[in-house]
């Protein structure tokens, strides 16, 4: 049986993914934050990657799939990997740094994909620059969303742990063994 803490973390990730369904400014979404959160709090690496991907897929069923989705999922996996580096070092600065790194990676990777596959830009250096420049007005929403939702997830979870001792220090992904 998985621990209560594990189920709480999985539930928070799923709830964050469902927030994507609500109207929001472009790119102001909890995607990177939920991946960062899962990576930072789930000891089992497979589950740390799988839970946000499943949550994202469930919300994408409602929102709809698009051509750039593979790159978005790749960026989520990178955010999970960044989150794993936060384990044991979670604090406001490390979480903010992880969220900002995730924002930059999302911007670079997904806009490279737009340049490469959309046909909207010439496939040369000036076309790549034009693609990134066109994306700049949306970048602040990405940063704001990643920082906001990272604060909500990490801060909310820390508050839950402070108020409810049952969620403190308990392993997040292992079965409890009988003694």
C-alpha positions in Angstrom: 0.0 0.0 0.0 1.3 3.5 -0.8 1.6 6.1 1.9 -0.8 8.9 2.7 1.9 11.3 1.8 2.3 9.7 -1.6 -1.5 10.0 -2.3 -1.5 13.6 -1.2 1.3 14.5 -3.6 -0.3 12.6 -6.4 -3.6 14.4 -5.7 -1.9 17.8 -5.7 -0.3 17.1 -9.0 -3.6 15.9 -10.5 -5.4 19.0 -9.1 -2.7 21.3 -10.7 -3.2 19.6 -14.0 -6.9 20.1 -13.8 -6.4 23.8 -13.3 -5.2 23.9 -16.9 -8.8 23.4 -17.9 -9.9 26.7 -16.3 -9.5 29.9 -18.4 -6.1 31.5 -17.9 -3.7 33.9 -19.6 -1.5 32.2 -22.3 1.2 30.0 -20.7 0.1 30.8 -17.1 -0.3 27.2 -16.2 0.9 24.8 -13.5 2.6 22.3 -15.9 6.3 22.9 -14.9 5.4 23.5 -11.3 3.6 20.2 -10.9 6.5 18.4 -12.6 9.0 20.1 -10.4 6.9 19.3 -7.3 6.6 15.6 -8.2 10.3 15.4 -8.8 11.2 17.1 -5.5 8.8 15.1 -3.3 8.5 11.6 -4.8 11.3 9.2 -4.0 10.4 6.7 -6.6 11.8 8.1 -9.9 9.4 6.2 -12.1 6.4 7.6 -10.3 7.9 11.1 -10.2 7.9 11.1 -14.0 4.7 9.0 -14.5 2.3 10.9 -12.3 2.7 14.3 -13.9 2.6 12.8 -17.4 -0.6 11.0 -16.6 -2.1 14.1 -15.0 -1.1 16.1 -18.0 -2.5 13.5 -20.5 -5.8 13.5 -18.6 -6.1 17.3 -18.9 -5.0 17.2 -22.5 -7.9 14.9 -23.3 -10.2 17.7 -22.2 -8.2 20.6 -23.7 -7.2 18.8 -26.9 -3.9 17.6 -28.3 -1.6 19.6 -30.5 1.5 19.1 -32.7 3.9 20.5 -30.1 2.7 18.3 -27.3 5.7 15.9 -27.4 8.0 18.8 -26.7 5.8 20.0 -23.8 6.0 16.6 -22.3 9.8 16.5 -22.8 10.0 19.8 -20.9 7.8 18.3 -18.1 10.3 15.4 -17.8 13.2 17.9 -17.6 11.3 19.8 -14.9 10.8 16.5 -13.0 14.6 15.9 -13.3 15.3 19.4 -12.0 12.9 18.6 -9.1 14.8 15.5 -8.2 17.8 17.7 -7.6 15.8 19.7 -5.0 15.2 16.7 -2.8 16.6 17.5 0.6 17.2 21.1 -0.4 13.7 22.5 -0.7 13.5 26.1 0.2 12.1 29.4 -1.4 15.3 30.1 -3.4 15.9 26.5 -4.7 12.2 26.2 -5.7 12.2 29.6 -7.4 15.5 28.7 -9.2 14.0 25.4 -10.3 10.8 27.1 -11.5 12.8 29.7 -13.4 15.1 27.1 -15.0 12.0 25.1 -16.0 10.5 28.3 -17.6 13.6 29.0 -19.6 13.9 25.4 -20.8 10.2 25.4 -21.8 10.7 28.7 -23.7 13.8 27.5 -25.6 12.6 24.0 -26.4 9.0 24.6 -27.4 9.8 27.7 -29.5 12.6 25.8 -31.2 10.0 23.2 -32.1 7.6 25.9 -33.4 10.5 27.3 -35.6 11.4 23.8 -36.8 7.9 22.4 -37.6 5.4 25.1 -38.0 6.4 26.5 -41.4 5.8 30.0 -40.0 9.5 30.9 -40.1 12.3 30.3 -42.5 14.6 27.5 -41.4 17.7 29.7 -40.9 19.2 31.8 -38.1 17.1 34.8 -38.8 13.9 32.7 -38.8 14.9 31.2 -35.4 15.6 34.6 -34.0 12.2 35.8 -35.3 10.5 32.9 -33.7 12.0 33.5 -30.3 11.3 37.3 -30.5 7.7 36.6 -31.4 7.4 34.4 -28.3 8.8 37.0 -25.9 5.4 38.6 -25.1 4.3 35.2 -23.7 7.4 34.4 -21.7 6.5 36.5 -18.7 3.3 34.5 -18.4 5.3 31.3 -18.3 7.6 32.6 -15.6 4.7 34.1 -13.6 2.7 30.8 -13.8 5.7 28.6 -12.9 6.6 30.7 -9.9 3.0 31.1 -8.7 2.1 27.5 -9.0 5.4 26.3 -7.6 4.7 28.6 -4.6 1.2 27.2 -4.2 2.3 23.5 -4.5 5.4 23.7 -2.4 4.1 26.2 0.0 0.7 24.4 0.4 2.4 21.1 0.9 4.7 22.5 3.5 1.7 24.1 5.3 -0.1 20.7 5.3 3.0 19.0 6.7 3.2 21.6 9.5 -0.5 21.3 10.4 -0.9 17.6 9.9 1.8 15.5 11.5 0.7 12.4 9.7 2.3 13.9 6.5 5.7 14.6 8.0 8.7 12.5 7.3 6.7 9.6 5.9 8.2 7.8 2.8 6.4 8.9 -0.3 6.6 5.9 -2.6 7.3 2.7 -0.7 5.1 0.1 0.8 4.8 0.0 4.6 6.2 -3.2 5.8 4.8 -5.1 8.8 7.1 -5.3 11.8 
